[in-house]
Amino acid sequence: MRAALKRGPEQLFAEIGGRRISVAVRRNPRAKRLILRIDHVSGHPVLTLPARAGLAQAERFLAAHLAWLEGQVSRIAPSTPLTDGSVFPLRGEPCRIRHVGGRGLVVLEANGSIPSLVVPGDPEFLPRRIGDWLKREARRDLDVAVARYATALGRAAAGVRVTDPKSRWGSCSTEGVLTFSWRLVLAPPFVLDYLAAHEVAHLKEMNHGRRFWTLVERLYPAHLTARDWLNREGPALSAIGRRT
Protein backbone atom coordinates (compact mmCIF):
# COMPACT_ATOMS: atom_id res chain seq x y z
CA MET A 1 0.00 0.00 0.00
CA ARG A 2 1.42 3.37 -1.02
CA ALA A 3 0.43 6.41 1.01
CA ALA A 4 1.08 10.09 0.46
CA LEU A 5 -0.01 12.82 2.83
CA LYS A 6 -0.52 16.46 1.92
CA ARG A 7 -1.30 19.34 4.18
CA GLY A 8 -4.38 21.51 3.55
CA PRO A 9 -6.52 23.97 5.55
CA GLU A 10 -7.72 21.70 8.37
CA GLN A 11 -7.70 18.80 5.94
CA LEU A 12 -5.36 15.96 5.07
CA PHE A 13 -5.19 13.70 2.05
CA ALA A 14 -4.21 10.05 1.93
CA GLU A 15 -3.51 8.08 -1.23
CA ILE A 16 -4.83 4.56 -0.71
CA GLY A 17 -4.85 1.98 -3.46
CA GLY A 18 -4.44 4.65 -6.10
CA ARG A 19 -7.33 6.72 -4.70
CA ARG A 20 -6.86 10.17 -3.19
CA ILE A 21 -8.93 10.18 0.00
CA SER A 22 -9.84 13.44 1.75
CA VAL A 23 -9.66 13.30 5.55
CA ALA A 24 -11.49 16.15 7.29
CA VAL A 25 -9.80 17.53 10.42
CA ARG A 26 -12.03 18.56 13.32
CA ARG A 27 -10.82 20.21 16.51
CA ASN A 28 -12.62 19.39 19.75
CA PRO A 29 -11.46 21.09 22.97
CA ARG A 30 -13.00 18.22 24.97
CA ALA A 31 -11.10 15.52 23.07
CA LYS A 32 -8.36 13.81 25.10
CA ARG A 33 -6.71 12.04 22.16
CA LEU A 34 -6.70 11.85 18.38
CA ILE A 35 -9.62 9.85 16.94
CA LEU A 36 -9.94 8.62 13.36
CA ARG A 37 -13.41 7.48 12.26
CA ILE A 38 -15.72 7.27 9.27
CA ASP A 39 -18.57 9.77 9.13
CA HIS A 40 -21.40 7.46 8.12
CA VAL A 41 -23.56 10.39 6.99
CA SER A 42 -21.06 11.65 4.40
CA GLY A 43 -19.05 8.43 4.03
CA HIS A 44 -15.80 10.39 4.50
CA PRO A 45 -13.00 9.90 7.07
CA VAL A 46 -12.78 12.39 9.92
CA LEU A 47 -9.80 12.94 12.21
CA THR A 48 -10.66 14.63 15.52
CA LEU A 49 -7.86 16.50 17.30
CA PRO A 50 -7.55 17.87 20.83
CA ALA A 51 -7.34 21.65 20.89
CA ARG A 52 -3.53 21.81 21.18
CA ALA A 53 -2.68 19.12 18.63
CA GLY A 54 -1.10 20.34 15.40
CA LEU A 55 -1.46 19.13 11.84
CA ALA A 56 2.03 17.63 11.95
CA GLN A 57 0.90 15.37 14.79
CA ALA A 58 -2.28 14.60 12.84
CA GLU A 59 -0.18 13.60 9.80
CA ARG A 60 1.89 11.18 11.87
CA PHE A 61 -1.23 9.69 13.43
CA LEU A 62 -2.90 9.26 10.05
CA ALA A 63 0.22 7.68 8.57
CA ALA A 64 0.30 5.17 11.43
CA HIS A 65 -3.33 4.20 10.82
CA LEU A 66 -3.46 4.02 7.03
CA ALA A 67 -3.92 0.25 7.02
CA TRP A 68 -6.97 0.62 9.28
CA LEU A 69 -8.31 3.44 7.12
CA GLU A 70 -7.89 1.37 3.96
CA GLY A 71 -9.99 -1.40 5.49
CA GLN A 72 -12.71 1.03 6.54
CA VAL A 73 -12.81 2.81 3.19
CA SER A 74 -13.22 -0.53 1.41
CA ARG A 75 -16.35 -1.17 3.50
CA ILE A 76 -18.06 2.12 2.65
CA ALA A 77 -21.14 1.34 0.61
CA PRO A 78 -21.79 3.56 -2.41
CA SER A 79 -24.37 6.28 -1.86
CA THR A 80 -27.94 5.18 -2.67
CA PRO A 81 -30.02 8.25 -3.61
CA LEU A 82 -33.73 8.43 -2.85
CA THR A 83 -35.07 9.08 -6.35
CA ASP A 84 -38.18 8.31 -8.36
CA GLY A 85 -38.34 4.60 -9.17
CA SER A 86 -35.59 3.56 -6.78
CA VAL A 87 -36.15 0.78 -4.24
CA PHE A 88 -35.09 1.10 -0.62
CA PRO A 89 -35.72 -1.02 2.49
CA LEU A 90 -38.56 -0.02 4.79
CA ARG A 91 -38.67 -2.00 8.03
CA GLY A 92 -36.51 -4.58 6.27
CA GLU A 93 -38.77 -5.00 3.24
CA PRO A 94 -38.34 -3.48 -0.25
CA CYS A 95 -40.32 -0.34 -1.05
CA ARG A 96 -40.39 1.59 -4.31
CA ILE A 97 -40.48 5.38 -4.58
CA ARG A 98 -43.13 6.79 -6.94
CA HIS A 99 -43.08 10.52 -7.56
CA VAL A 100 -46.30 12.18 -8.66
CA GLY A 101 -47.10 15.79 -9.41
CA GLY A 102 -49.47 18.08 -7.60
CA ARG A 103 -50.06 18.58 -3.91
CA GLY A 104 -50.76 16.10 -1.18
CA LEU A 105 -49.25 13.99 1.57
CA VAL A 106 -46.64 11.29 1.26
CA VAL A 107 -48.48 7.97 1.53
CA LEU A 108 -47.53 4.30 1.53
CA GLU A 109 -49.55 2.20 -0.89
CA ALA A 110 -49.63 -1.61 -0.85
CA ASN A 111 -50.60 -2.02 -4.53
CA GLY A 112 -48.32 -4.11 -6.75
CA SER A 113 -45.67 -6.70 -5.97
CA ILE A 114 -43.95 -4.37 -3.49
CA PRO A 115 -45.33 -1.36 -1.59
CA SER A 116 -44.92 2.11 -3.11
CA LEU A 117 -44.10 5.31 -1.30
CA VAL A 118 -46.09 7.89 -3.26
CA VAL A 119 -44.51 11.34 -3.01
CA PRO A 120 -46.23 14.41 -4.53
CA GLY A 121 -44.66 17.81 -5.08
CA ASP A 122 -41.81 19.28 -7.11
CA PRO A 123 -38.96 16.90 -8.01
CA GLU A 124 -36.30 18.99 -6.24
CA PHE A 125 -38.08 18.47 -2.93
CA LEU A 126 -38.37 14.70 -3.34
CA PRO A 127 -35.41 13.63 -1.12
CA ARG A 128 -36.41 16.04 1.65
CA ARG A 129 -40.05 14.92 1.66
CA ILE A 130 -39.02 11.27 1.77
CA GLY A 131 -36.56 11.98 4.58
CA ASP A 132 -39.18 13.83 6.61
CA TRP A 133 -41.65 10.98 6.17
CA LEU A 134 -39.07 8.37 7.20
CA LYS A 135 -38.17 10.37 10.31
CA ARG A 136 -41.82 10.51 11.34
CA GLU A 137 -42.19 6.78 10.82
CA ALA A 138 -39.02 6.11 12.79
CA ARG A 139 -40.22 8.36 15.61
CA ARG A 140 -43.53 6.50 15.79
CA ASP A 141 -41.85 3.08 15.96
CA LEU A 142 -39.26 4.25 18.47
CA ASP A 143 -41.81 5.90 20.76
CA VAL A 144 -43.65 2.57 21.02
CA ALA A 145 -40.48 0.52 21.55
CA VAL A 146 -38.97 2.90 24.11
CA ALA A 147 -42.21 3.00 26.10
CA ARG A 148 -42.34 -0.80 26.15
CA TYR A 149 -38.78 -1.28 27.43
CA ALA A 150 -38.89 1.69 29.80
CA THR A 151 -41.98 0.19 31.42
CA ALA A 152 -40.22 -3.16 31.76
CA LEU A 153 -37.24 -1.41 33.36
CA GLY A 154 -39.31 0.80 35.64
CA ARG A 155 -37.64 3.95 34.36
CA ALA A 156 -38.88 6.81 32.17
CA ALA A 157 -36.94 8.50 29.39
CA ALA A 158 -36.77 12.29 29.59
CA GLY A 159 -37.39 12.45 25.85
CA VAL A 160 -36.87 10.73 22.50
CA ARG A 161 -35.10 12.43 19.59
CA VAL A 162 -34.74 11.15 16.03
CA THR A 163 -31.86 12.63 14.02
CA ASP A 164 -29.06 11.44 11.73
CA PRO A 165 -26.08 10.89 14.05
CA LYS A 166 -22.69 10.68 12.38
CA SER A 167 -21.26 7.69 14.22
CA ARG A 168 -23.92 6.11 16.46
CA TRP A 169 -27.24 4.36 15.98
CA GLY A 170 -28.40 5.59 19.36
CA SER A 171 -27.30 7.36 22.53
CA CYS A 172 -28.52 8.27 25.99
CA SER A 173 -27.65 11.59 27.60
CA THR A 174 -26.97 12.04 31.30
CA GLU A 175 -30.37 13.76 31.47
CA GLY A 176 -32.08 10.63 30.17
CA VAL A 177 -32.82 11.88 26.64
CA LEU A 178 -32.58 9.06 24.10
CA THR A 179 -31.40 9.90 20.58
CA PHE A 180 -31.72 7.52 17.63
CA SER A 181 -30.89 7.42 13.94
CA TRP A 182 -33.92 7.65 11.67
CA ARG A 183 -32.25 4.98 9.53
CA LEU A 184 -33.37 2.35 12.03
CA VAL A 185 -36.78 2.41 10.32
CA LEU A 186 -35.04 0.99 7.25
CA ALA A 187 -33.89 -2.08 9.19
CA PRO A 188 -36.01 -5.08 10.21
CA PRO A 189 -38.10 -4.28 13.31
CA PHE A 190 -36.03 -6.54 15.58
CA VAL A 191 -33.03 -4.25 15.00
CA LEU A 192 -34.95 -1.13 16.02
CA ASP A 193 -36.29 -3.00 19.06
CA TYR A 194 -32.76 -3.93 20.11
CA LEU A 195 -31.52 -0.32 19.85
CA ALA A 196 -34.48 0.88 21.88
CA ALA A 197 -33.77 -1.71 24.58
CA HIS A 198 -30.05 -0.86 24.50
CA GLU A 199 -30.56 2.86 25.07
CA VAL A 200 -33.31 2.33 27.65
CA ALA A 201 -30.86 0.13 29.59
CA HIS A 202 -28.57 3.16 29.81
CA LEU A 203 -31.24 4.90 31.91
CA LYS A 204 -30.09 2.58 34.69
CA GLU A 205 -26.50 1.75 33.68
CA MET A 206 -24.60 4.60 31.97
CA ASN A 207 -21.78 2.33 30.83
CA HIS A 208 -21.10 -0.82 28.84
CA GLY A 209 -20.05 -2.98 31.75
CA ARG A 210 -21.22 -6.43 32.77
CA ARG A 211 -24.30 -5.20 34.59
CA PHE A 212 -25.35 -3.19 31.54
CA TRP A 213 -25.19 -6.18 29.19
CA THR A 214 -26.99 -8.35 31.74
CA LEU A 215 -29.76 -5.76 31.71
CA VAL A 216 -29.85 -5.68 27.89
CA GLU A 217 -30.06 -9.49 27.90
CA ARG A 218 -33.08 -9.31 30.19
CA LEU A 219 -34.82 -6.63 28.13
CA TYR A 220 -33.98 -8.08 24.73
CA PRO A 221 -32.58 -11.65 24.72
CA ALA A 222 -31.91 -11.63 20.94
CA HIS A 223 -29.54 -8.66 21.19
CA LEU A 224 -26.55 -10.54 19.74
CA THR A 225 -28.47 -11.34 16.55
CA ALA A 226 -29.45 -7.69 16.14
CA ARG A 227 -25.90 -6.47 16.81
CA ASP A 228 -24.52 -8.89 14.21
CA TRP A 229 -27.09 -7.63 11.69
CA LEU A 230 -26.09 -4.01 12.28
CA ASN A 231 -22.38 -4.79 11.98
CA ARG A 232 -23.01 -6.55 8.69
CA GLU A 233 -25.69 -4.36 7.09
CA GLY A 234 -25.21 -1.02 8.85
CA PRO A 235 -22.88 0.51 6.23
CA ALA A 236 -25.49 -0.05 3.51
CA LEU A 237 -28.18 1.63 5.63
CA SER A 238 -25.87 4.58 6.20
CA ALA A 239 -25.46 5.00 2.43
CA ILE A 240 -29.20 5.38 1.75
CA GLY A 241 -29.96 9.01 0.99
CA ARG A 242 -26.43 9.96 1.97
CA ARG A 243 -25.25 13.36 0.87
CA THR A 244 -22.34 13.18 -1.56
ChimeraX attribute file (.defattr): number of C-alpha atoms within 10 A of each C-alpha:
attribute: neighborCount
match mode: 1-to-1
recipient: residues
	/A:1	9
	/A:2	9
	/A:3	15
	/A:4	11
	/A:5	16
	/A:6	11
	/A:7	13
	/A:8	13
	/A:9	8
	/A:10	14
	/A:11	17
	/A:12	22
	/A:13	19
	/A:14	23
	/A:15	17
	/A:16	17
	/A:17	11
	/A:18	10
	/A:19	10
	/A:20	13
	/A:21	18
	/A:22	17
	/A:23	20
	/A:24	18
	/A:25	19
	/A:26	16
	/A:27	16
	/A:28	14
	/A:29	12
	/A:30	9
	/A:31	12
	/A:32	11
	/A:33	12
	/A:34	17
	/A:35	15
	/A:36	20
	/A:37	16
	/A:38	18
	/A:39	17
	/A:40	22
	/A:41	20
	/A:42	16
	/A:43	21
	/A:44	16
	/A:45	20
	/A:46	19
	/A:47	22
	/A:48	21
	/A:49	23
	/A:50	16
	/A:51	14
	/A:52	9
	/A:53	14
	/A:54	12
	/A:55	17
	/A:56	10
	/A:57	12
	/A:58	22
	/A:59	19
	/A:60	11
	/A:61	15
	/A:62	22
	/A:63	15
	/A:64	11
	/A:65	12
	/A:66	17
	/A:67	13
	/A:68	12
	/A:69	20
	/A:70	16
	/A:71	10
	/A:72	13
	/A:73	15
	/A:74	8
	/A:75	12
	/A:76	17
	/A:77	17
	/A:78	14
	/A:79	18
	/A:80	18
	/A:81	16
	/A:82	19
	/A:83	18
	/A:84	17
	/A:85	13
	/A:86	13
	/A:87	20
	/A:88	21
	/A:89	16
	/A:90	20
	/A:91	20
	/A:92	15
	/A:93	13
	/A:94	15
	/A:95	22
	/A:96	22
	/A:97	20
	/A:98	20
	/A:99	19
	/A:100	16
	/A:101	10
	/A:102	9
	/A:103	10
	/A:104	11
	/A:105	11
	/A:106	18
	/A:107	12
	/A:108	15
	/A:109	14
	/A:110	11
	/A:111	8
	/A:112	7
	/A:113	9
	/A:114	13
	/A:115	18
	/A:116	20
	/A:117	23
	/A:118	18
	/A:119	26
	/A:120	19
	/A:121	16
	/A:122	13
	/A:123	14
	/A:124	9
	/A:125	11
	/A:126	19
	/A:127	16
	/A:128	12
	/A:129	18
	/A:130	18
	/A:131	15
	/A:132	13
	/A:133	17
	/A:134	18
	/A:135	21
	/A:136	14
	/A:137	18
	/A:138	22
	/A:139	21
	/A:140	13
	/A:141	18
	/A:142	25
	/A:143	15
	/A:144	12
	/A:145	20
	/A:146	24
	/A:147	17
	/A:148	16
	/A:149	23
	/A:150	19
	/A:151	13
	/A:152	13
	/A:153	17
	/A:154	9
	/A:155	15
	/A:156	15
	/A:157	19
	/A:158	13
	/A:159	14
	/A:160	15
	/A:161	17
	/A:162	19
	/A:163	15
	/A:164	18
	/A:165	17
	/A:166	15
	/A:167	13
	/A:168	12
	/A:169	21
	/A:170	21
	/A:171	20
	/A:172	21
	/A:173	15
	/A:174	11
	/A:175	10
	/A:176	20
	/A:177	17
	/A:178	23
	/A:179	22
	/A:180	24
	/A:181	23
	/A:182	24
	/A:183	26
	/A:184	31
	/A:185	24
	/A:186	23
	/A:187	20
	/A:188	16
	/A:189	16
	/A:190	18
	/A:191	23
	/A:192	27
	/A:193	23
	/A:194	24
	/A:195	25
	/A:196	29
	/A:197	26
	/A:198	25
	/A:199	27
	/A:200	32
	/A:201	27
	/A:202	22
	/A:203	23
	/A:204	15
	/A:205	16
	/A:206	15
	/A:207	12
	/A:208	12
	/A:209	9
	/A:210	10
	/A:211	13
	/A:212	17
	/A:213	17
	/A:214	14
	/A:215	19
	/A:216	23
	/A:217	17
	/A:218	15
	/A:219	22
	/A:220	19
	/A:221	13
	/A:222	15
	/A:223	21
	/A:224	12
	/A:225	12
	/A:226	21
	/A:227	15
	/A:228	12
	/A:229	15
	/A:230	17
	/A:231	9
	/A:232	10
	/A:233	13
	/A:234	19
	/A:235	17
	/A:236	16
	/A:237	22
	/A:238	27
	/A:239	21
	/A:240	19
	/A:241	20
	/A:242	16
	/A:243	11
	/A:244	12
